[in-house]
Amino acid sequence: PRAASAVVATRRMSLSFLSKKSWHVANVSNVEKVWLAEQKLEQEKKKLEEYTHTLKEERQKEELLRLQQEQGLVAPRKERVDFLYEQQETAASAYLLGKPVELKPEDHDIKKVEHLPGSNFLNGQNNLSSSHNEEFNKMNNDPLVMMRAKEQEALKRILDNPLKMKQIRGAAAAAHY
């Protein structure tokens, strides 16, 4: 009896490593992959149901409009492509249900302050400066760089003026003695 239980325990121990293999169905990562795939499939089904529901609603509206036009309640409309240029308004209830809200570029805060001084240093995609000319803008629009350039120009003017240099050398020699 003891030998038989030892053989069974040995078999269990010898096969216990299988659940750690990457191809085993009981592996945690494989179970997670299956669960994620199932969740994705459920989301796709939900999207498809929502799409078919909106499509049915649109067809019903078109049918009602056609019936109203036949009855003479509504003036017939010409087929146009205006719907391509119409933007859907996201209702507050849709926002609260988690639908994404697309902001118009002119509503962004960066767009509002883009024309103000110092806006060249703003980060963002709506900024007038791009990564290609950012260094150029910093070198030409940075106040500290401008002050340093003016200091260099003043120093060059002094060094190029022989009378001023003679006066400075005389003052330096007098201070040295």
C-alpha positions as CSV (number, residue, x, y, z in Angstrom):
1,P,0.0,0.0,0.0
2,R,2.8,2.4,0.8
3,A,4.5,1.8,-2.4
4,A,1.3,2.4,-4.4
5,S,0.7,5.8,-2.7
6,A,4.3,6.7,-3.4
7,V,3.8,5.9,-7.1
8,V,0.6,8.0,-7.2
9,A,2.3,11.0,-5.4
10,T,5.3,10.7,-7.8
11,R,3.0,10.8,-10.8
12,R,1.2,13.9,-9.5
13,M,4.5,15.6,-8.8
14,S,5.9,14.6,-12.1
15,L,2.9,16.2,-14.0
16,S,2.4,19.2,-11.8
17,F,4.8,21.2,-14.0
18,L,2.4,21.1,-16.9
19,S,0.3,24.0,-15.7
20,K,3.3,26.2,-15.9
21,K,4.0,25.5,-19.6
22,S,3.0,28.3,-22.0
23,W,0.8,26.0,-24.1
24,H,-1.2,24.5,-21.2
25,V,-4.9,25.5,-21.1
26,A,-4.8,26.0,-17.3
27,N,-2.0,28.5,-17.5
28,V,-3.0,31.8,-16.0
29,S,-1.8,33.9,-19.0
30,N,-3.7,31.6,-21.4
31,V,-6.9,31.9,-19.3
32,E,-6.4,35.7,-19.3
33,K,-6.0,35.7,-23.1
34,V,-9.2,33.7,-23.6
35,W,-11.1,36.0,-21.2
36,L,-9.8,39.1,-23.0
37,A,-10.8,37.7,-26.4
38,E,-14.3,36.9,-25.1
39,Q,-14.6,40.4,-23.7
40,K,-13.6,41.9,-27.0
41,L,-16.1,39.7,-28.9
42,E,-18.8,40.8,-26.5
43,Q,-17.9,44.5,-27.2
44,E,-18.0,43.9,-30.9
45,K,-21.4,42.2,-30.6
46,K,-22.7,45.2,-28.6
47,K,-21.3,47.6,-31.2
48,L,-23.0,45.7,-34.0
49,E,-26.3,45.6,-32.1
50,E,-26.1,49.4,-31.5
51,Y,-25.2,50.0,-35.2
52,T,-28.2,47.9,-36.4
53,H,-30.4,49.7,-33.9
54,T,-29.4,53.1,-35.2
55,L,-29.7,51.9,-38.8
56,K,-33.3,50.7,-38.1
57,E,-34.1,54.1,-36.5
58,E,-32.7,55.9,-39.6
59,R,-34.7,53.7,-41.9
60,Q,-37.9,54.3,-39.9
61,K,-37.3,58.1,-40.0
62,E,-36.8,57.9,-43.8
63,E,-39.9,55.8,-44.2
64,L,-42.0,58.3,-42.1
65,L,-40.6,61.2,-44.0
66,R,-41.5,59.5,-47.3
67,L,-45.0,58.7,-46.1
68,Q,-45.4,62.4,-45.0
69,Q,-44.2,63.6,-48.4
70,E,-46.7,61.2,-50.1
71,Q,-49.6,62.6,-47.9
72,G,-48.5,66.1,-48.7
73,L,-47.8,67.0,-45.0
74,V,-44.2,67.8,-45.8
75,A,-42.7,69.4,-48.9
76,P,-40.6,66.9,-50.9
77,R,-36.9,67.4,-50.5
78,K,-34.3,67.1,-53.1
79,E,-31.5,64.5,-52.6
80,R,-28.5,66.4,-51.4
81,V,-25.2,65.6,-49.8
82,D,-25.7,68.1,-47.0
83,F,-25.6,65.3,-44.5
84,L,-21.8,65.0,-45.2
85,Y,-21.3,68.4,-43.8
86,E,-23.5,68.2,-40.8
87,Q,-21.8,67.5,-37.5
88,Q,-23.5,65.4,-34.8
89,E,-24.0,67.1,-31.5
90,T,-23.1,64.9,-28.5
91,A,-25.9,65.1,-26.1
92,A,-25.2,65.4,-22.3
93,S,-26.7,62.1,-21.7
94,A,-24.4,60.5,-24.3
95,Y,-21.5,62.1,-22.6
96,L,-22.6,60.8,-19.2
97,L,-22.9,57.3,-20.7
98,G,-19.3,57.4,-21.7
99,K,-19.3,58.4,-25.4
100,P,-16.3,60.4,-26.4
101,V,-16.7,64.1,-26.9
102,E,-14.8,65.7,-29.7
103,L,-13.7,69.3,-29.0
104,K,-13.4,71.7,-31.8
105,P,-9.9,73.1,-32.3
106,E,-11.0,76.7,-32.0
107,D,-12.3,75.9,-28.5
108,H,-9.0,74.8,-27.1
109,D,-7.2,77.0,-24.6
110,I,-4.0,77.0,-26.6
111,K,-5.8,78.4,-29.6
112,K,-7.1,81.3,-27.5
113,V,-3.6,82.3,-26.2
114,E,-1.6,81.5,-29.3
115,H,-1.3,85.1,-30.4
116,L,-0.1,86.4,-27.0
117,P,3.6,87.1,-26.3
118,G,5.5,84.1,-25.1
119,S,3.2,81.7,-26.8
120,N,6.0,80.4,-29.0
121,F,7.1,78.3,-26.0
122,L,3.7,76.5,-25.6
123,N,3.7,72.8,-26.1
124,G,1.0,71.1,-28.1
125,Q,-0.1,70.2,-31.6
126,N,-2.0,73.4,-32.1
127,N,1.0,75.5,-31.5
128,L,2.4,77.7,-34.2
129,S,6.0,76.5,-33.7
130,S,6.9,73.0,-34.6
131,S,9.7,70.8,-33.4
132,H,11.7,71.7,-36.5
133,N,11.9,75.4,-35.8
134,E,11.6,75.4,-32.0
135,E,15.3,76.0,-31.4
136,F,15.2,78.8,-34.0
137,N,12.3,80.4,-32.2
138,K,14.0,80.1,-28.8
139,M,17.2,81.7,-30.1
140,N,15.3,84.6,-31.8
141,N,12.4,85.2,-29.4
142,D,13.9,84.5,-26.0
143,P,14.4,87.7,-24.0
144,L,17.5,86.5,-22.2
145,V,19.2,85.6,-25.5
146,M,18.2,89.1,-26.9
147,M,19.7,90.8,-23.8
148,R,22.9,88.8,-24.1
149,A,23.2,89.7,-27.8
150,K,22.8,93.4,-27.0
151,E,25.5,93.1,-24.4
152,Q,27.8,91.5,-26.9
153,E,27.1,94.4,-29.4
154,A,27.8,97.0,-26.8
155,L,31.1,95.3,-25.9
156,K,32.1,95.1,-29.5
157,R,31.3,98.8,-30.0
158,I,33.5,99.7,-27.0
159,L,36.4,97.4,-28.2
160,D,36.2,98.9,-31.8
161,N,36.3,102.5,-30.4
162,P,40.0,103.4,-29.9
163,L,39.3,106.5,-27.8
164,K,37.2,104.6,-25.4
165,M,39.8,101.8,-25.2
166,K,42.5,104.3,-24.4
167,Q,40.4,105.8,-21.7
168,I,39.7,102.3,-20.2
169,R,43.4,101.4,-20.3
170,G,44.3,104.6,-18.6
171,A,41.7,104.1,-15.8
172,A,42.9,100.5,-15.4
173,A,46.6,101.6,-15.1
174,A,45.7,104.3,-12.6
175,A,43.8,101.8,-10.5
176,H,46.7,99.4,-10.6
177,Y,49.2,101.9,-9.2
